[in-house]
Amino acid sequence: MNESDQALQRRPAALGKAAVARAVGAIVLGAAMALLLQGCSTVKLAYNQAPQLMAWQINRYLGLSDAQSERVRDELDDLHQWHRDTMLPLHAQVLQKVQRQLADDVTAQQACSTYADIRTQLDQVVSQAEPKMLWLASQLTDSQIRQLERKQADSNADWRKEWLDPTPEKLREHRFKELLSRAEGFYGRLDEPQKAALREFIARSSFNPERVYNERLRRQKDLVQVLQAIARDRQNTAQAKKLLREYLARFDQSPDPAYRSYAQTLVSEGCAGFAQVHNATTPSQRLKAVASARSYEQDFMTLAAQ
């Protein structure tokens, strides 16, 4: 996930999107990305509780009926079990690859290759979840769609406060602290050479919160329009499936060519930035990173066996 996508999905803001499009897919997202953010025991706890947490979030954004809530819980449990059986071993394989790379210098191409592996695995989850998304989308009432719009507006206000209201200097410092926290969760304490590399990456980054916010609004409006179109002809399953698939494609690749180019630039910069920071680390920090990746690999395999 590139930095633009991370910013788009901060807080429950994106549960406009997640409620139907990638809500169920967020199970794997949380599990796969947690290795960069949290300790091992937290990863296990979060993973095992993912269906309940996602069901709660979806209900908070849509106000589900009792019958809808029961079906959503069942669907999330089913997807979660599939992910445990099918995807966790594949995540572990990616971590094995990461371990082999982290002991030495890393190139931007290697980092982007790992990023591509993760994206491919996330796409598998979305494909598996699509029928469940389609069912939920076809069940939503007009009032539930209006509630979703209100939640989107509330979360957008929070997003603006975090990303658009600060001065450029404060925003750079905010990004530095966030990225530093993630990196130190993996490498251990960073020293000045690594911090300097991180600050240099942020200073050169093309990240533009205004562009991200506009794409966020486009995605949210797109989702609402798709849900409204499905609601107008609930029995037309073929049309609903087509509408959802087209929405997912637009979510994954913006219809705006300029934004697609911008997003790809952020991916390339992120790969180069990761390589830059990693290559500034000490041998002991790299050993810690390898040990962290190995620990998460073992966690995933333990979870897969449960």
C-alpha positions in Angstrom: 0.0 0.0 0.0 1.5 3.3 -1.0 1.4 6.4 1.2 -1.5 8.0 -0.7 -3.6 4.9 0.0 -2.6 4.9 3.6 -3.7 8.5 4.0 -6.9 7.8 2.1 -7.8 5.0 4.5 -6.8 6.6 7.8 -9.5 6.4 10.6 -13.0 5.1 9.8 -13.1 7.6 7.0 -12.7 5.0 4.4 -15.4 2.8 5.8 -17.5 4.5 3.2 -15.5 2.4 0.8 -14.8 -0.4 3.2 -18.4 -0.9 4.2 -19.1 -2.5 0.9 -16.0 -2.5 -1.3 -13.2 -3.6 0.9 -14.6 -3.9 4.4 -14.2 -7.6 4.4 -10.9 -7.4 2.6 -9.6 -5.3 5.4 -9.1 -8.4 7.4 -6.1 -9.3 5.4 -5.0 -5.7 5.2 -4.9 -5.4 8.9 -3.0 -8.6 9.4 -0.5 -8.0 6.6 0.3 -4.4 7.5 0.3 -5.0 11.3 3.8 -6.4 11.1 5.0 -2.9 10.4 3.1 -1.4 13.3 2.7 -3.6 16.3 4.1 -6.3 18.4 3.6 -10.0 17.8 1.0 -10.7 20.5 -1.0 -7.7 19.2 -1.0 -9.1 15.7 -2.4 -12.4 16.9 -5.0 -10.7 19.0 -6.0 -8.3 16.2 -6.2 -11.0 13.6 -8.4 -13.3 15.7 -10.8 -10.5 16.5 -10.9 -9.1 13.0 -14.3 -10.4 12.0 -16.0 -9.0 15.2 -14.2 -5.6 14.8 -15.1 -5.3 11.1 -18.7 -6.3 11.8 -18.9 -3.6 14.4 -17.4 -1.0 12.1 -19.8 -1.9 9.2 -22.8 -1.7 11.5 -21.6 1.7 12.9 -21.4 3.1 9.4 -24.6 1.5 7.9 -26.9 0.9 10.9 -27.6 -2.8 9.9 -30.8 -4.6 10.8 -30.6 -7.6 13.0 -30.9 -10.0 10.0 -28.3 -8.0 8.1 -25.9 -8.0 11.0 -26.2 -11.8 11.5 -25.5 -12.4 7.8 -22.5 -10.0 7.8 -21.0 -11.8 10.8 -21.4 -15.1 9.1 -19.9 -13.8 5.9 -16.9 -12.3 7.7 -16.3 -15.5 9.7 -16.3 -17.4 6.4 -13.9 -15.0 4.7 -11.7 -15.0 7.8 -11.4 -18.8 7.8 -10.6 -18.8 4.1 -8.0 -16.2 4.7 -6.5 -18.2 7.6 -6.3 -21.3 5.5 -5.3 -19.8 2.1 -3.6 -16.5 2.5 -1.6 -16.6 5.8 0.8 -19.2 4.4 1.3 -16.9 1.3 1.9 -13.9 3.6 4.5 -16.1 5.4 6.2 -16.7 2.1 6.5 -13.0 1.4 8.1 -12.6 4.9 10.6 -15.3 4.1 11.6 -13.3 1.0 11.8 -10.2 3.1 14.1 -11.9 5.6 16.5 -12.8 2.8 16.6 -9.3 1.6 16.9 -7.4 4.9 20.3 -8.7 5.9 21.9 -6.8 3.1 21.4 -3.5 1.2 18.0 -3.3 -0.6 17.3 -1.8 -4.0 14.2 0.2 -4.8 13.4 -2.6 -7.4 13.5 -5.2 -4.6 11.2 -3.1 -2.4 8.7 -2.6 -5.3 8.8 -6.3 -6.0 7.7 -7.0 -2.4 5.1 -4.3 -2.7 3.7 -6.0 -5.8 3.6 -9.3 -4.0 1.4 -7.8 -1.3 -0.8 -6.0 -3.7 -1.4 -9.3 -5.6 -2.4 -11.0 -2.4 -4.8 -8.2 -1.5 -6.4 -8.6 -4.9 -6.9 -12.3 -4.2 -8.8 -11.3 -1.0 -11.0 -8.8 -2.8 -11.9 -11.4 -5.4 -12.8 -13.9 -2.7 -14.9 -11.2 -0.9 -16.7 -9.9 -4.0 -19.8 -12.1 -3.7 -20.2 -11.1 0.0 -19.8 -7.4 -1.0 -22.4 -7.9 -3.6 -24.9 -9.3 -1.2 -24.4 -6.5 1.3 -24.7 -3.8 -1.4 -27.9 -5.3 -2.7 -29.5 -5.2 0.8 -28.9 -1.6 1.7 -31.8 0.7 2.1 -32.0 4.4 1.2 -31.7 5.4 4.8 -28.6 3.3 5.3 -27.0 4.9 2.3 -27.8 8.3 3.7 -26.3 7.3 7.0 -23.1 6.3 5.1 -23.0 9.7 3.6 -23.2 11.4 7.0 -20.4 9.2 8.3 -18.3 10.0 5.3 -18.8 13.7 6.0 -17.9 13.3 9.7 -14.7 11.4 8.9 -13.7 13.8 6.2 -13.8 16.6 8.8 -11.4 14.6 10.9 -9.2 13.9 7.9 -8.9 17.5 7.0 -8.0 18.4 10.5 -5.2 15.9 10.5 -3.8 16.3 7.0 -4.9 19.6 5.5 -5.2 22.1 8.4 -1.6 21.8 9.7 1.2 24.0 8.3 3.6 22.3 5.9 6.2 22.2 8.6 3.8 20.6 11.1 2.7 18.1 8.4 6.2 17.1 7.7 6.9 16.5 11.4 3.6 14.6 11.7 4.7 12.3 8.8 8.1 11.9 10.3 6.8 10.8 13.7 4.4 8.3 12.1 7.0 6.8 9.8 9.6 6.7 12.6 7.3 4.9 14.9 6.6 2.2 12.2 10.3 1.8 11.3 11.4 1.5 15.0 8.7 -1.1 15.5 10.6 -3.2 12.9 14.3 -2.1 13.2 14.5 -1.1 16.9 15.6 2.4 17.9 16.9 4.5 15.0 19.9 6.8 15.3 20.6 10.1 13.6 21.9 8.6 10.2 18.6 6.7 9.8 16.5 9.6 11.0 18.3 11.9 8.5 17.5 9.5 5.7 13.9 9.4 6.7 13.7 13.2 6.9 15.3 13.4 3.5 12.7 11.1 2.0 9.9 13.1 3.4 11.4 16.4 2.2 11.6 15.1 -1.4 8.3 13.3 -1.3 5.6 14.3 -3.8 2.9 13.5 -1.3 0.1 16.1 -1.6 -2.7 15.9 0.9 -5.0 18.1 -1.2 -4.8 15.6 -4.1 -5.3 12.7 -1.8 -8.4 14.4 -0.3 -9.9 15.1 -3.7 -9.4 11.4 -4.7 -10.9 10.4 -1.4 -14.0 12.5 -2.1 -14.3 11.0 -5.6 -14.1 7.4 -4.2 -16.8 8.2 -1.6 -19.1 9.8 -4.1 -18.5 7.0 -6.5 -19.5 4.4 -3.9 -22.7 6.2 -2.9 -23.7 6.5 -6.6 -23.1 2.8 -7.1 -25.0 1.8 -4.1 -27.9 4.0 -5.1 -28.0 2.5 -8.6 -28.0 -1.0 -7.1 -30.8 -0.1 -4.7 -33.0 1.1 -7.6 -33.0 -2.4 -9.2 -32.2 -4.8 -6.4 -33.3 -7.9 -8.4 -31.0 -7.2 -11.3 -28.0 -9.3 -10.0 -26.1 -9.1 -13.2 -26.2 -5.3 -13.3 -25.3 -5.1 -9.6 -22.3 -7.4 -10.1 -21.2 -5.2 -13.1 -21.6 -2.0 -11.1 -19.6 -3.3 -8.2 -16.8 -4.7 -10.3 -16.5 -1.4 -12.2 -16.4 0.5 -8.9 -13.7 -1.8 -7.5 -11.6 -1.2 -10.7 -12.0 2.6 -10.3 -11.1 2.3 -6.6 -8.0 0.4 -7.5 -7.1 2.6 -10.5 -8.4 6.1 -10.5 -10.2 7.2 -13.7 -8.2 10.4 -13.5 -5.0 9.9 -15.5 -3.2 12.6 -13.5 -4.0 10.9 -10.2 -2.9 7.5 -11.5 0.4 9.0 -12.5 0.7 10.7 -9.1 -0.1 7.5 -7.3 2.5 5.6 -9.3 5.0 8.3 -8.4 4.3 7.8 -4.7 4.8 4.1 -5.1 8.2 4.6 -6.8 9.2 7.1 -4.2 8.1 4.9 -1.4 10.2 2.0 -2.7 13.3 4.2 -3.1 12.7 5.8 0.3 12.5 2.4 2.0 15.7 1.4 0.3 17.4 4.6 1.3 16.4 4.3 5.0 17.2 0.6 5.1 20.6 1.0 3.6 21.4 3.6 6.3 20.8 1.1 9.0 23.5 -0.6 11.0 24.2 -4.4 11.0 22.5 -4.8 14.4 19.4 -2.9 13.2 19.2 -5.2 10.2 19.5 -8.3 12.4 16.6 -6.9 14.4 14.6 -6.4 11.2 15.3 -9.9 10.1 14.3 -11.3 13.5 11.1 -9.2 13.4 10.1 -10.5 10.0 10.9 -14.1 11.2 8.7 -13.6 14.2 5.8 -12.4 12.2 6.3 -15.3 9.7 6.0 -17.7 12.7 3.0 -15.8 14.0 1.2 -16.2 10.6 2.0 -19.9 10.4 0.7 -20.4 14.0 -2.4 -18.5 13.2 -2.9 -20.6 10.0 -2.7 -23.8 12.0 -5.4 -22.7 14.5 
